[in-house]
Amino acid sequence: STANAPEDDAPNRYSRPERTAYGRYSRDANSSGSSLPSNTLEKRIEELERELAKERQENARLMKMAQEKEELIGKLKEEIDLLNR
């Protein structure tokens, strides 16, 4: 159970640095004379951030399910050992 502890905070691990990177990308793109208007880039970034949040939520849900199944497997193995004795 302690081996899975670092995975528990996985959904929150990259949130702050990514926001910084997005902000930097937006500013760099605007200053370099990008062919896309800044509001289009900002909308796309917001859309990608929403998608990323959904994917992180789904990832956290799947990780929790996997952990629960691993725990069930462990309990069942213990029960099998008891029955075999």
Backbone torsions as a table, in degrees:
resi	resn	phi	psi	omega
1	SER	NA	-36.7	-179.9
2	THR	-72.1	-22.4	179.0
3	ALA	-67.9	-24.8	-178.7
4	ASN	-90.5	-3.3	-176.6
5	ALA	-57.2	-44.5	179.9
6	PRO	-63.3	-24.8	180.0
7	GLU	-72.2	-25.9	-177.2
8	ASP	-60.7	-34.2	-179.5
9	ASP	-95.7	9.2	-179.3
10	ALA	-56.3	-40.3	-179.0
11	PRO	-62.4	-25.4	-177.2
12	ASN	-100.7	-1.6	-170.0
13	ARG	-61.0	-40.0	-170.7
14	TYR	-109.2	3.7	-170.4
15	SER	-58.7	-47.4	-176.1
16	ARG	-71.1	-49.9	179.9
17	PRO	-61.1	-34.6	-179.9
18	GLU	-66.9	-40.9	178.0
19	ARG	-59.9	-41.2	178.0
20	THR	-62.1	-43.9	-179.8
21	ALA	-64.0	-41.2	178.9
22	TYR	-62.6	-44.8	179.8
23	GLY	-61.0	-42.4	179.5
24	ARG	-64.7	-42.8	179.7
25	TYR	-60.7	-44.5	-178.9
26	SER	-61.2	-45.8	179.7
27	ARG	-65.0	-44.2	-179.6
28	ASP	-61.9	-42.3	-178.3
29	ALA	-64.8	-40.5	-179.4
30	ASN	-67.7	-39.6	-176.2
31	SER	-75.3	-21.1	-177.8
32	SER	-89.4	6.7	178.2
33	GLY	74.7	42.6	-180.0
34	SER	-60.0	149.7	-179.3
35	SER	-76.5	-16.7	178.0
36	LEU	-91.2	138.0	176.7
37	PRO	-63.4	150.6	-175.9
38	SER	-61.7	-36.8	-178.8
39	ASN	-67.8	-29.7	176.0
40	THR	-67.4	-43.0	177.5
41	LEU	-64.3	-42.8	-179.8
42	GLU	-63.0	-41.1	177.8
43	LYS	-64.2	-41.2	179.0
44	ARG	-64.6	-41.1	178.1
45	ILE	-62.5	-45.0	179.0
46	GLU	-61.5	-41.4	178.1
47	GLU	-61.9	-44.5	179.0
48	LEU	-65.7	-37.7	177.6
49	GLU	-64.1	-39.2	177.3
50	ARG	-64.9	-44.3	177.8
51	GLU	-60.8	-42.2	179.7
52	LEU	-62.3	-42.2	178.7
53	ALA	-62.4	-41.9	178.3
54	LYS	-64.3	-43.0	179.9
55	GLU	-65.4	-38.4	177.6
56	ARG	-64.9	-40.2	179.2
57	GLN	-64.3	-44.3	177.8
58	GLU	-63.6	-41.2	178.2
59	ASN	-61.3	-43.7	179.2
60	ALA	-63.3	-40.3	178.9
61	ARG	-63.4	-45.1	-180.0
62	LEU	-66.2	-38.3	177.9
63	MET	-63.2	-41.6	179.1
64	LYS	-63.6	-43.6	178.4
65	MET	-61.3	-43.5	-179.8
66	ALA	-62.8	-42.6	179.7
67	GLN	-63.7	-43.1	178.6
68	GLU	-61.7	-40.6	178.9
69	LYS	-66.6	-39.1	176.9
70	GLU	-62.3	-40.8	178.4
71	GLU	-64.8	-41.6	178.3
72	LEU	-63.2	-42.3	178.2
73	ILE	-59.8	-44.1	178.5
74	GLY	-60.6	-44.6	179.7
75	LYS	-64.0	-41.6	179.9
76	LEU	-66.2	-37.5	176.7
77	LYS	-63.3	-41.8	177.7
78	GLU	-61.1	-43.0	-179.9
79	GLU	-64.3	-40.6	177.9
80	ILE	-62.1	-43.9	178.0
81	ASP	-58.9	-43.9	179.1
82	LEU	-62.8	-42.9	-179.2
83	LEU	-67.0	-34.4	179.4
84	ASN	-70.0	-24.8	179.7
85	ARG	-79.2	NA	NA
